[in-house]
């Protein structure tokens, strides 16, 4: 397979929104379409694209097709990491115990209330996040 240009064919790898490379059509070239932006608009789009960890062109194309951008929420990451740590600590505490000791600990009302309160805080945070989205 020789082409006028140096294209690399990758099997089973499709780029979204781009035509496939075939022997008959080795080019991905499409007509160029232009959009005008003011400097402020372009800076705003570039800043939002960076927050979404995207290139500006990809971000604008996705917006045009109905994409709703979401920026990573550091508070959410922190809360999820904290919840994960709590679950790991609990499982480590219960791992070395016998079945009867686990039943005693998990059956204690104080432990159940402590666990319920911790889980309720996480659930409230997720509900608040869902309302914001």
C-alpha angles and dihedrals in degrees: 000000000000124000133184088242128042104256124166116216114214117195118232092002116120125178112219114250094008127107117250120255112244133170089253093048110029093166130089092194117134131176111284115242120196130214123187121225130178115234091254092050092049092049090049092050091046092050092049091047090053091051089054091046093243139122113258095244093049091048093052092047091051092049089053091055095051102270115160108211120222121192118214110265111222090197090057092049090051094049093047092048089049092050091049091051091051092051092048092049091050093049091049091050091051098040098079096045129095121247092258093050090050091051090051094049096043091045095056112107093218092056092045092051092048091050093044092051092050092049092044091057090054092047092049090051092051092048090051090049091050090052091052092053 
